[in-house]
Amino acid sequence: MEWLASVFRLIGTVLLAALAGFYFGNPLAWALVAAVLLLVFWSLQLWRLRKWLADSSGSPPDLFGVWGDIVANIYKRQRKAIATEERLQSTVDYLLDSFAAMRDGVVILEGQGALRWCNEAAQRLLALRYPDDIGQAISNIVRVPEFAEYLSTADYSVPLVFETTGEIKHHLQLVVTQFAEGDTLLFVRDVTDVVRTESIRRDFVGNVSHELRTPLTVISGYLGTFMADPDSLPAPYVRAIEQMAGQAARMENLLKDLLWLSRIESTERQDKDDKVDIAALLDELKEEVANTHPGNPLQLDIQCRTKIPGDYRELYSAVSNLVFNAFKYSSEGEPVVASWREDGDVARLDIVDTGIGIDASHFNRLTERFYRVDDSRSSATGGTGLGLAIVKHVAAAHGAHLEIDSKLGKGSTFSLVFPEQN
Ligand code: ADP
């Protein structure tokens, strides 16, 4: 114990001085002088320690006794702290290097969206200037309204795809993650090729459907003429022509749905300014159902008059798909109820049936084009397999989503859930 030895040395020196003073006849003065000298010595040590601490870059001073001990301890801790700092710095450098080398853009924002760091890809994709733009609000640099709007919402569950405003247009996908205390990490990817391929696919389906319509209309027309006077046909042809007419009608429905789907997809991003009165829409649909299902009316349960900004035709097609599915997959006479109400901060349209129901294992694939729970039941009902795909796209275009709740043998509830209307 160095400090105990120091205390003993201190007391010993004072006692020794007092003893010498005893010999010369003034022990107190000698002890006092020794104590003052010791104090001066300690002060000197303290001054050297302070000097070193003030500029600890140099090597530690060579101090005596307990002071040497203190210096050794501080020096040890200092080395340890420096080693830890170096390790942390090399980890940070490693991470920043790997971010910097990424082909995707990475941006770190702090607090209220001020730029803190970004890699080269982000500078290229978002036209950021680093380090000049440090501290600038990112929404002032990237002047795309959807970008700023998306960042200001707290919901980043679905990535944003937006178009850049520069001379050469790019489609960028933005994924946002929040970390630490209010800091934000942005990942930006160029998805121009994906968007282009998707648009080619959409146009192709739209064009093919359109081109097939004219020949099909001619075929259906002639088949209709033949069917109008079956007696004039040779007997073996009657059944064949009936079947051809049935299949031609099915194909017409399919083309109609395909064209409608590609129209909805291409207008998905456009603003929909009209206010659609869902209650009035349900009234109109009820009339249509009365013509097609005279014995089994659509039951309405309207609890609110909320209007949805959107496109009346699109919303009508989505709701009528759900309602006609409900009738299609229920037995004759089973009730179908459409209820429209506000539920907390959302508005819900539930289409409820007590029909054959669907097993939960199919739920996440139901909205895929041509997905059918059971081919035999669907071909019997004459569906195109596009109904729920249309519903999903219309919902997305209106900021809504489709919820499915169903039990095999018990019935189904398909709900369109619309966000709060301001
Ligand atoms: P389809 O034209 O075959 O009805 P949809 O896309 O409208 O195509 O529906 C996809 C599948 O979901 C249907 O084939 C059917 O099996 C199932 N389905 C849709 N609505 C209901 C419902 N109300 N009750 C039971 N099954 C349903």
Residues whose N, C-alpha, C, O or C-beta is under 5 A from the ligand:
A	BS01	ADP	N325 A326 Y329 G357 I358 L366 Y371 R372 V373 D374 S378 G383 T384 G385 L386 G387 L388 A389 S412
